[in-house]
Amino acid sequence: MGYLTARSTAQTLLSPGYPDNYENNENCGWLISTSDSSKKIQVEIVSLQLGNWGGGECEDYIQLADGKERNSASVLGTWCDPVQFQVKTSGQHLLVTFVSDAHVTGPGFALKYYHIDE
């Protein structure tokens, strides 16, 4: 698990190896936090190119959860298809999980994160 601090200026989180392909069987996690409990965390996916078989299910994916732990109530979303989006937390922590299977890989993801007032 990696620990990152969100600031007012955007920082970038990259999947392992980005922009080259990540390895098979990755299971990575990062906890992004802001030291100010009155701040929220905003995340913008800049690039998402995961290697999936195209069978309808996400073999490789990125998942964002609101808070320090991942449970069904806190998951903000799970993505595997190329898409750009923004997500905002309800508090000062965001858990990012990246998982790949044993088959096809891709460049991975690039996301920007920063804290906001709200």
Secondary structure by P-SEA (a helix, b strand, c coil): cbbbbbccbbbbbbccccccccccbbbbbbbbbbccccbbbbbbbcbbbbbcccccccccccccccccccccccccccccccccbbbbbcccbbbbbbbbccccccccbbbbbbbbcc
